[in-house]
């Protein structure tokens, strides 16, 4: 069983600042770093580090060959990543002392993924394989339709959330992974129990995973609910915490079918991630999860 991630690949420009820039303000940065990033890239790294056989499909510009080399080193199959003339997607990330971040995202080559690209990538998969999608690329709805036709299991992380998400064929999604903002925009509910109830009404055959930051994560399916508290750590940078969670959660769920174990491992991965700066560089290796204390917040 493999997982195909048709996902974004970005160059992240990260600035440490005392506070987020306000309208009309010019703010001095305390430091500047360039990292590999993009939710798709990050999640492929997390999947592979967690032990999943991972294929990545997408597009980059010639300025991002180093990102493809990085994925290959991680063990990701990049045979369906194309290099084109346009600018690679990139993000401008502000990080404040608390570790919270604010992000401006430019889609670039991530928005050039076509029907032909999707069909080519899916040709490597069979029924029962997983497809992972975020909302940083073009052709998301098409990918859902084609993967459903092949009998694949579809995991959708609608980040960043946008109005067009409601028009996707969401009835084909098997697993939704939502943060609290995405969940409220999709369901109109803010409390976890209400989110779970509404998602069961809207998508009775799907699993919903609600990530809740320092409150942990909650799993809802048609018959059960599981909650995992967050692990107590000193936060440095929350970038890629959700991506780390997704990679480990999906991998463990694929391997074991145990949602409680998958939640625990996802939360452990996210806890380690937030103690480090950067995006993909902060995602832990599998053996590191054993070092996380069982003390929770």
Secondary structure, DSSP 8 states (H G I E B T S, - for coil): --EEEE---EEEEEEE-SS---TT-----SEEEEEEE-HHHHHHHHHHHHT--EEEEEEEEGGGHHHHHHHHHHT-EEEEEEEESS--EEEEEEE-TTS-EEEEEE-GGGGG--HHHHHHHHTT--TT-EEEE-SSSS-HHHHHHHHHHHT-EEEE---S--GGGGGS-GGG-SEEEEEHHHHHHHHS--SHHHHHHHHHHH-TT-EEEEE-GGG-EEEE-SS-EEEE--B----S--TTHHHHHHHHHHHHHHHH--HHHHHHHHHHHHHHHTTSSSSGGG---GGGGGGS-S-B-
